[in-house]
Amino acid sequence: MSSRSRGDRSAGNRSVGNSVARILSRISIGTTITLNYDSSINVTGIFQGFDNAGNVLIRVGATLRRISPTRLNSITT
């Protein structure tokens, strides 16, 4: 794989992450959401916003999960 194709893939991931961030930025903190990521994992919890690195923060029980927007497949409110 050439460095150019790796760069293209990276740029595509940023684009996906930005579009997911735009969608999630319209959801109020405290909203219950279900995220599907890594093609099979479903997590239902309370949306807490974003950390400084741009990861999605979701509270599941007593645990705060950080999920990269590029790993998300679907969002349900």
TISE-809053 format. One record per residue (C-alpha): residue number from 1; residue in three letters; x, y negated, z. Coordinates in Angstrom, 2 decimals. Example, Ala and Ser with C-alpha at 12.3 -4.5 7.8 and 13.67 -1.06 7.14 Angstrom:
<nodes>
   n res      c1      c2      c3
   1 ALA   12.30    4.50    7.80
   2 SER   13.67    1.06    7.14
</nodes>
This chain:
<nodes>
   n res      c1      c2      c3
   1 MET    0.00    0.00    0.00
   2 SER    1.42   -3.37   -0.94
   3 SER    1.60   -6.26    1.49
   4 ARG   -0.83   -8.15   -0.72
   5 SER   -3.58   -5.54   -0.32
   6 ARG   -3.02   -5.44    3.44
   7 GLY   -3.39   -9.21    3.52
   8 ASP   -6.60   -9.01    1.49
   9 ARG   -8.06   -6.50    3.94
  10 SER   -7.10   -8.71    6.88
  11 ALA   -8.77  -11.72    5.30
  12 GLY  -11.90   -9.62    4.72
  13 ASN  -12.00   -8.61    8.39
  14 ARG  -11.76  -12.27    9.44
  15 SER  -14.66  -13.07    7.13
  16 VAL  -16.82  -10.34    8.68
  17 GLY  -15.82  -11.44   12.17
  18 ASN  -16.71  -15.05   11.40
  19 SER  -20.16  -14.13   10.06
  20 VAL  -20.90  -11.98   13.13
  21 ALA  -19.72  -14.81   15.39
  22 ARG  -22.08  -17.21   13.59
  23 ILE  -25.01  -14.87   14.18
  24 LEU  -24.14  -14.28   17.83
  25 SER  -23.58  -17.99   18.48
  26 ARG  -27.33  -18.46   17.87
  27 ILE  -28.20  -16.01   20.66
  28 SER  -28.60  -17.45   24.15
  29 ILE  -26.30  -16.23   26.91
  30 GLY  -28.29  -13.85   29.09
  31 THR  -30.16  -12.24   26.16
  32 THR  -30.31   -8.45   26.16
  33 ILE  -28.72   -7.13   22.97
  34 THR  -27.74   -3.78   21.50
  35 LEU  -24.49   -3.60   19.56
  36 ASN  -23.44   -0.76   17.29
  37 TYR  -19.69   -0.62   16.75
  38 ASP  -17.03    1.78   15.51
  39 SER  -19.70    3.42   13.33
  40 SER  -21.41    5.33   16.13
  41 ILE  -21.22    3.72   19.56
  42 ASN  -24.37    1.89   20.76
  43 VAL  -24.11   -0.43   23.76
  44 THR  -27.04   -2.26   25.33
  45 GLY  -26.25   -5.06   27.72
  46 ILE  -26.50   -8.75   28.45
  47 PHE  -24.76  -11.13   26.05
  48 GLN  -22.19  -13.27   27.91
  49 GLY  -20.70  -15.27   25.02
  50 PHE  -17.14  -15.12   23.69
  51 ASP  -13.68  -15.05   25.26
  52 ASN  -10.81  -17.31   24.14
  53 ALA   -9.69  -14.71   21.56
  54 GLY  -13.13  -14.67   19.89
  55 ASN  -14.19  -11.27   21.27
  56 VAL  -17.85  -10.70   22.09
  57 LEU  -18.52  -10.42   25.83
  58 ILE  -21.36   -8.14   26.89
  59 ARG  -22.20   -7.11   30.46
  60 VAL  -23.15   -3.44   30.76
  61 GLY  -24.06   -2.74   34.37
  62 ALA  -21.14   -3.98   36.49
  63 THR  -18.70   -3.81   33.55
  64 LEU  -17.84   -6.67   31.21
  65 ARG  -16.93   -5.33   27.76
  66 ARG  -14.91   -7.21   25.16
  67 ILE  -15.61   -6.13   21.59
  68 SER  -13.91   -7.54   18.51
  69 PRO  -16.47   -8.89   16.01
  70 THR  -14.71   -6.99   13.21
  71 ARG  -15.69   -3.68   14.90
  72 LEU  -19.43   -4.47   14.92
  73 ASN  -21.82   -2.76   12.51
  74 SER  -25.18   -4.09   13.74
  75 ILE  -26.75   -6.35   16.34
  76 THR  -30.26   -5.95   17.74
  77 THR  -32.01   -8.32   20.13
</nodes>
